[in-house]
Amino acid sequence: MERIESTVETWRAPAYADPAAFSEQEVTVGSGALAVLGTLTVPRGDGPYPAAVLLAGGGPFDRDGTAGPNKPLKDIAWGLACRGVAVLRFDKVTYAHRDRIAASGGFTPTDEYIPHAVAGVALLRECPAVDAERVFVVGHSMGGRFAPRVAAAEPAVAGLVVLAGDTVPLHWSLVRVIAHLKEVDPATAAGLPTVEAAVAQAKLVDSPELTVDTPADELPFGMPAPYWLDLRAYDPAAVAATLPVPMLFLQGERDYQVTVEDDLAGWRTALAGRPRITFRTYPADDHMFFPGKGPSMPADYTRPHHVDPEVVADIADWVARPLSG
């Protein structure tokens, strides 16, 4: 639902990013056969700096979150580094080891996110330029959905920033997206399952009849049953409610993939009355936090954009706040 292939257009740095303000180096995240490569971006100066591990959305994204000519995770990394935040971004294991993952059959979203995110936190905490007590997880979309599980697995995480993180089960989000696109973009919707077929698949995911042996071609996206069993067992908002760390939730109001009405509402309900929880919405922004006008369309991602500078500034300012504030 989120993966978009690259085009011939090239990415250019956003106006809010000055490459002279930071340095970058390639690093290895994780170990063994599923280790991946990443980029560590560190502000120039003395430090120590707060730091962020970036988690991409669902799909085999590279470290930049490349979508068409756009690189939203690179926008965020460079923008944050210019504001005094060290950043680690890395290729997803499903991008770096696509064939190995496909052959395994039992790979789950937890496998996809948690080991490398935890390894990324450890890498940043060992970096001399980083304040080891101020390492945050910043997740977009499905990366935001799994950010609470990362913090549950790694108590050293200082806080969470969730950008368009979904709380509605993914199989039902797919139904909502297909129905939306049937109305606003019939050409794109023609290449997707019908609403009726998507509903039938979603009901199967929820059914006690779903087992590890259920054929993948009967399930959403053609993903194998272990993937859906793992997702079904995880309630991101409920896990977030158990965590003692501060959290910042950001949501574009033009986003049709993850919505204010359904997904952000799930976070708000679960965390109602909790201290150190902040919610912000951006009227002009879509799912990638690209500003625009009118209904958001899939074709928008094929045109050059940059992440809203207000979003980058809000993340940097929030990360810089005292942890007890």
N, C-alpha and C positions, 0 to 999 in steps of 0.2 A: 504493500500500500504506500510505502514511502520511498522505495528505491527508484531513482531516476538516473539513467545513464548519462555519461558526460557528452558534451557537444564539442565542436571545434573551437568555440569561443573560449578565451582564456580569462582566468580570474585576475582581478586587479585589487590591490590593497584598498580597504575603505579609507575614507578621509580621516577617520579617528585613529588610524594605526600608523605609527612612525617606526619603520624597521630599525632606525638608529637607536631607539629607546630600549632595545632588548637584544639578547643573543639567543641562538637556538642550537641544539645538538640532537642528534639521533640517539635513541636509547632502545634497549630491549625490555619489554614488559612481560613478566611471567618467565617460566622456564620449561625445559623439555620440548617435546615435539610441537606443542601448541603455543610456544612463545611468539610474540608479535613485535613488530617495530613501532616505535612512536617518536614523537618530537617533544622535547622539553624546552619550553620558552621561559626565559628568566630575565626580569628587568635588569638593566644596567644600574649598578650602584652597590651599596654595602649590604642591604638586607639586614636581618632575615625578613623574607616576605611571606605573607599568607599565600596559599597555593590552592589550585583546583585541579581535580581529575575530571576530564570531560568524557561523558558517555553519550555515544551517538544513538539515534533512533533505531527502530526495527529495520532489519535488512542488512546485507553485507556491505556496510559503509567503510570507506577508508578513514584515516585519521582526521581528515578535513571535513568529513560529512558531505563529500562532493555530491551535488545535485544539479545536473545540467552544468551550466557555466559557474555555478555558485559553490562556495566553500564556507558554509555557516560556522562550522567549528573553528576553522582557521580565523574567520572574522572575530569570533569571541576570544580565541587565544591571543591574537595580536592586540585586540582592544583592551583586554584585561592586563596584559603585560605592560602596556603603555600607562596603565593606572596602578602599577605597583603590585600586581598579582602574578606569581609564577604559575605556569599552566602545563599540564601534561595531557597530550592527546595521542591516541594510538589507533592503529588499524584494528578493526574488530576481527575476532578470531574467525568469523564466518566469511570475512573478506580475504584474510591472509591464508587461510587453510580451507578454502571452500570445498575442494574435492574430498579432503579427509573427513570433514564434517558431514558431507552428504553421504559418504560411505558408511558412517558410523550407525545411522538409523536411530539411535537413542539419545541424540544430543538435545538438550533442553535449553530454554531461555536462561535458567539459572547458570548452566554451564557457559552460556554465551556471554554473560555479564559479570558474574561475581568473581571468579578467580582472577581475571585480569584487572578488574577494578580494585580489588584488595591489594594485588601486587603493585598497582599504580600508586596507591596510598603509601605503601611501604617505601617505594622508590622516592617519592617526594619527601617523606619524613627523613630520609637519609641524605638528602641533598643539603650541602652546607649553606646554600643561599635561602633555604626555606625554614620558616618557623614551624617546627615539628608539631606544635600544639594547634596549628591553624591550617590544617589540610581539609579542604571541603570537597564534596562530590557535587558536580554540576551535570545533571542529566537532561537530555532532550527527548521528548516523546517516550518511546519505550525505555530509553535510558533513564528518563525521569521516573517512570513506573518502577524501575528496579533500584533506584537510588536508596529507598528505605531498606531494601534487603541487603544492600552493600553495607550500610551503617549498622544493621543488625549483626552482620558477620564480622565487622571490623570496628570495635569500640573507639579506635583512635580517630575516627572521622569527626571533625569539629562541627559540621553542619551540612545541610543539604540545600541545593538550589535546584528546583524542579521547573523546567521549561516545557510547558504543554505536555505534562505527564498525564497519562490516561488512567482513570479509575474504573471506567466502564470496561467489562471484559472485552478483550480484543475481538472475539468472534461476533459479538453484538455491535461493536463499533463498525465492523466491516459492513454489516447490514445497513446501518445508518448512513455510511459513506456512499454505498451503492444507491440507496434511495435518493440521497441528495444529488448525486451526479446524474441520475436519470432525469432530474428536473432541470439542472443548470447546465449540464454538459453531456447531452445524449451521445455524442460521438465517442467520448472516452468511455462512457458507461456501456456502450455496445461491446466493448472488449472484456467486460467483467461478467461474472455470473449474474443471473437474474436475482431480484430480491427474494423470490420464492426459494430458489436454490440456496441462497446464502442463509435464509432463515432455517431451512432444513438442516444445513451443516451446523449452524449454531446450536440448534436443539440437540443434535447428536453429541456435540462437545459437552453440553450440560447433562446429558443422559447418563444413567448408571450403566448403560450398554457400552459406553466408551471404555475400551481396554487397550492395552499395549499392542494388541493384535488387530485393532481396527485399521482397515486399509487407508493409507494416506490420501488416496484419490477421493475418499468420501468426506474429507475434512477441509476446512478453510485453507486457502493458499496451497493445498496439497502438502501441507506440513504433517509429519508423522505424529501418531497418537501420543508418544511420550512428551512431545512438545506441548500439546494441549493439556495433558494431564498435569504437567508442571504449572502451566499458566493458571489452570483452574484452581489449583491448590493455594494460590498466592493472592492475597488481598492487600494491595499496596497501601491503601489508606489505613487499614487496621494495623499493619505493621508500623506505619509512620506514627500512629497514636501511642505506640509503646516506647518510642525513642525519646531520650532526654535532650536531644540536640536542637538548636535553632534551625528553622526551615524558612526558605523563601520560595513562594510559588508564583510563577509568571505565566501569563496566558494571553495570547492574541485573540481579540474579539472577532476577527474575520476567519478564524480557524474553523474548518468544517471537519477535520479529522479528529481533533480533540477539542471539546467545546466547553465554554463557560457554564452553560446550562446543565450539562451532564457530568463531565469529568471534574472540572474545578469544584463543582458543588460537592462531589464526593470527598475531596480533600477538606473542604470547609466544614462539612458535617462531622467528619471523623476527628477534626482537630479543634472544634469549637471550644472556646474558653481557655485554650492552652496559651501560656505565655511564649514569647519569642517566635511566634508564627506570623509571617507577613504574606499578604496576597496583593498582587498588582496585575492589572489588566491593561492592554494597549489597544485602543479602538481601531487603529489603522493596520494592525499586524496580522499576518496569516500564520500558518502552522510553523513555518521556518523563521518567524519573527521578521519577515520582510514587510515593510510598510507598503500600503497600496490603497486602492479605492474600489468600491463595488464588491460583488461576490468573488471570493477566492476561487481560482480555477487551477486544475493540474498544469495547464500550459504556462502558468505564471512561473513555475519553477525552472522552465527552460530559458527564461530571460534573465539577464544579469541583475542581481540584487546584492544588497548587503544587509546583515542583521542590524536592526534598529539601534542607532547609537544610544538611545535612552535605555534600552535593555542592558547593553554592555555597561553603561554608567551605573545603573541600579545594582547590578550584580557586584561590581567593584566596590561601590559604597557600602553595600550590605556586608560583604566579606570583611571590610575594614573596621566594622563596628566591634566594640568590646563583646566578647562571647557571653558575658553575663547581662548584656543590655537587652 
